[in-house]
Amino acid sequence: MNAMTKRADAFCARFGLRVPILLAPMAGASGPSLSIAVANAGGLGSCGVLLMQPDEIIAWANEVRSKSNDAFQLNNWISDPSPAPRSSTRGSRA
């Protein structure tokens, strides 16, 4: 067994997957139906939650849970350090 196959097998074992497929979690790019399809095919569904409100995240997760095998992730990007508020950067252009 080569190193790549070992890594793929370890990934699947760790997350209870049948295939080493991870749906890219891009904010606003897809609804729950794509994650449901990926999870039901044996991979890991995902959702980029950056642009979503808490109630939208809960609704997304509940729909995916009810229609799939529960294999999904939520991804939220948090910058470090936090970006400056827009109002403090206005007027700084020459």
Backbone as a ProteinNet text record, in pm:
[ID]
protein_1_A
[PRIMARY]
MNAMTKRADAFCARFGLRVPILLAPMAGASGPSLSIAVANAGGLGSCGVLLMQPDEIIAWANEVRSKSNDAFQLNNWISDPSPAPRSSTRGSRA
[TERTIARY]
85.3	0	90	64.5	148.7	103.4	184.9	158.6	26.2	-6.5	-131.2	-253.1	-247.7	-357.8	-373.2	-261.8	-267.5	-332.7	-295.7	-355.8	-505.2	-544.8	-686.4	-763.5	-707.2	-771.6	-783.7	-679.8	-681.7	-787.6	-798.4	-899.2	-1039.4	-1063.5	-1194.9	-1226.5	-1129.6	-1151	-1180.8	-1107.5	-1125.2	-1265.5	-1320.4	-1449.3	-1564.5	-1539.8	-1644.6	-1696.6	-1607	-1645.7	-1616	-1688.1	-1661.2	-1562.3	-1560.1	-1470.1	-1402.5	-1277.2	-1204.1	-1238.8	-1365.2	-1411.3	-1459.7	-1405.5	-1443.6	-1496.1	-1622.9	-1680.9	-1618.5	-1569.4	-1507.1	-1612.7	-1586.6	-1684.3	-1671.1	-1735.3	-1726.8	-1855.8	-1842.2	-1958	-2045.8	-2173.7	-2270.1	-2267.1	-2181.9	-2165.1	-2266.4	-2319	-2414.4	-2506.8	-2624.5	-2722.2	-2700.6	-2786.1	-2770.5	-2777.8	-2844	-2862.7	-2730.7	-2630.3	-2501	-2432.1	-2437.1	-2377.5	-2450.2	-2580.7	-2658.8	-2614.8	-2599.3	-2556.5	-2417.3	-2323.7	-2186.2	-2185.7	-2257	-2261	-2323.7	-2432.2	-2498.1	-2416.8	-2322	-2232.9	-2110.5	-2099.1	-1989.7	-1882.3	-1896.4	-1797.6	-1841.3	-1772.5	-1799.5	-1856.2	-1983.2	-2046.6	-1996.2	-2019.8	-1972.6	-2051.9	-2037.1	-2101.9	-2009.6	-1983.8	-1910.8	-2010.8	-2003.3	-2106.7	-2076.3	-1969.3	-1925.3	-2036	-2120.2	-2222.6	-2360.2	-2368	-2496.5	-2520.7	-2647.8	-2689.1	-2706.7	-2700.8	-2713.1	-2836	-2951.7	-3071.8	-3060.8	-2989.8	-2967.8	-2874.3	-2773.9	-2681	-2754.8	-2837.1	-2915.4	-3009.3	-3077.8	-3169.2	-3093	-2974.6	-2891.8	-2853.2	-2801.9	-2757.1	-2873.7	-2988.8	-3104.7	-3149.2	-3147	-3186.1	-3087.2	-2958.2	-2857	-2867	-2882.6	-2895.8	-3016.3	-3127.9	-3250.8	-3250.7	-3164	-3166.9	-3038.3	-2947.2	-2819.5	-2773.4	-2650	-2592.9	-2520.8	-2541.6	-2483.5	-2338	-2275.3	-2134.2	-2123.4	-2095.7	-2075.8	-1991.5	-1939.8	-1863.8	-1916.1	-1894.6	-1923.1	-1790.4	-1771.8	-1645.9	-1672.3	-1601.8	-1616.5	-1479.2	-1456.6	-1328.4	-1330.7	-1229.6	-1215.8	-1076.5	-1068.9	-938	-863.8	-733.6	-649.9	-535.5	-527.6	-621.5	-747.7	-846.4	-972.8	-949.3	-1020.6	-1004.2	-1056.7	-999.6	-1044.7	-1184.3	-1268.8	-1402.4	-1389.5	-1482.5	-1476.9	-1473.2	-1547.1	-1554.7	-1418.4	-1331.8	-1201.1	-1101.6	-1132	-1040.9	-1082.7	-1202.1	-1249	-1168.4	-1141.9	-1070.4	-919.8	-872.8	-729	-662.9	-741.9	-683.6	-639.4	-527.4	-477.1	-529.3
-117.4	0	123.8	216.5	336.5	441.2	545.7	648.2	720.5	747.4	818.3	732.9	605	515.7	505.1	499.2	493.9	619.7	736.2	861.6	865.5	821.4	819.8	724.4	608.1	510.7	565.2	632.3	690.2	800.8	883.5	988.8	928.5	826.4	761.6	697.8	630.8	565.9	670.1	778.7	882.3	942.5	964.5	1030.9	937.1	807.9	710.8	719.6	741.2	756.8	630.5	614.2	501.8	541.1	669.9	720.2	848.6	872	990.3	1117.1	1155.9	1275.2	1376.1	1496.6	1607.3	1719.5	1753.8	1864.9	1994.4	2077.2	2204.2	2296.7	2347.9	2433.7	2579.6	2616.9	2754	2828.7	2938.8	3015.9	3059	3026.9	3068.5	2991.8	2890.1	2821.8	2711.4	2650.4	2541.6	2524.4	2477.6	2449.9	2312.7	2272.7	2144.4	2023.1	2035.8	1919.1	1859	1941.2	1888	1812.9	1867.1	1797.6	1667.4	1667.6	1545.1	1439	1476.7	1381.8	1327.7	1415.3	1371.5	1278.2	1315	1230.6	1094.8	1093.3	966.5	880.7	942.4	866.3	813.9	850.5	799.1	899.6	1024.6	1127.6	1217.7	1329.6	1424.8	1553.1	1580.9	1703.1	1820.5	1942.8	2058.7	2182.9	2282	2410	2520.3	2617.2	2736.5	2833.4	2855.4	2929.7	3078	3126.8	3264.8	3367.1	3348.4	3446.7	3414.7	3313.1	3267.2	3316	3336	3368.4	3236.9	3241.3	3117.7	3034.1	3097.1	3019.5	2951.6	3013.3	2952.2	2831.3	2841.9	2730.1	2612.2	2640.1	2533.4	2467.2	2546.5	2489.9	2404.2	2451.4	2376.1	2242	2245.9	2123.1	2027.1	2078.1	1991.1	1923.1	1996.7	1936.1	1828.2	1857.3	1758.6	1634.7	1655.4	1541.3	1455.1	1518.4	1442.4	1365.3	1406.6	1344.5	1271.4	1259	1193.7	1107.7	1060.8	975.8	1055.7	1188.9	1277.1	1315.2	1273.2	1306.9	1444.1	1546.5	1680	1763	1872.2	1966.9	2107.2	2194	2336.4	2408.8	2503.5	2575	2724.4	2788.7	2932.4	2996.2	3093.1	3161.9	3279.6	3286.5	3397.6	3454.6	3580.5	3639	3669.6	3668.9	3700.5	3786.9	3908.6	3983.2	4020	4064.1	4104.3	4221.9	4225	4338.1	4466.1	4578.1	4707.6	4737.2	4798.3	4835.7	4931	4921.4	5004.2	5152.7	5195.9	5339	5396.1	5315	5365.9	5374.4	5309.7	5315.1	5418.1	5472.9	5574.5	5702.3	5764.4	5889.6	5873.3	5748.4	5726.8	5722.1	5723.7	5722.2	5861.9	5867.3	5998	6032.9
0	0	0	-91.9	-98.8	3.6	20	121.7	97.4	-29.8	-59.2	-21.8	-52.6	-18.6	132.5	204.1	350.7	407.7	353.3	400.6	371.6	252.9	217.3	307.4	333.1	422.2	564.4	612.9	747.3	756.3	651	646.4	654.6	573.2	573.3	708.1	767.1	896.1	1004.3	1002.7	1105.1	1102.4	982.3	969.8	932.4	929.5	899.7	758	661.7	522.1	442.5	330.7	240.5	131.5	95.8	-7.9	41.4	0.7	48.3	-30.5	-20.7	-91.1	11.6	2	89.5	1.9	18.9	-56.1	-5.7	-96.1	-57.3	4.6	124.9	193	150.4	42.2	-8.4	25.1	96.3	141.3	24.5	34.4	-65.9	-196.3	-207.5	-335.8	-361.4	-257	-280.2	-161.3	-191.5	-86.8	-26	63.7	130.3	37.3	-76.9	-163.7	-211	-237.1	-281.1	-166.8	-46.7	68	96.9	80.9	101.7	1.5	-124.7	-227.3	-199	-161.5	-131.1	-10.4	95.9	215.5	185	110.1	77.4	-18.2	-90.2	-177.9	-101.9	26.2	107.4	141.9	96	125.1	238.6	253.5	360.2	299.7	327	281.7	364	315.3	390.6	356.6	443.9	423.2	471.8	387.4	427.5	488.7	619.6	691.1	709.1	648	667.2	646.4	547.4	512.4	570.9	656.5	708.6	851	884.5	1020.5	1097.4	1231.5	1310	1276.5	1257.4	1225.3	1088.6	994.9	863.4	874.2	959.5	980.7	1041.9	1140.1	1205.9	1106.3	1025.1	924.5	823.8	779.7	685.2	747	869.1	936	959	999.1	1021	892.7	781.2	653.1	610.9	623.4	585.3	675.5	804.5	897	863.1	828.6	804.7	673.3	578.6	446.4	409	506.2	474.2	591.3	579.7	684.2	792.3	795	897.3	874.3	767.4	746.1	680.2	762	706.5	802.2	749	830.6	806	905	889.9	893.3	804	794.4	806.4	899.1	917.3	919.1	832.5	825.3	921.5	1004.9	1099.5	1079.6	1042.6	1015.7	1145.8	1137.4	1252.6	1204.6	1236.8	1322.1	1245.9	1320.8	1258.5	1164.9	1052.6	961.6	1025.4	987.2	1037.9	985.6	1066.4	1017.6	898.4	807.1	686.7	718.4	819.4	849.5	889.9	951	993.6	879	767	653.3	550.3	563.3	468.6	485.6	376.8	379.4	388.1	392	402.6	266.1	160.2	26	-13.7	-80.2	-123.7	-260.1
[MASK]
++++++++++++++++++++++++++++++++++++++++++++++++++++++++++++++++++++++++++++++++++++++++++++++

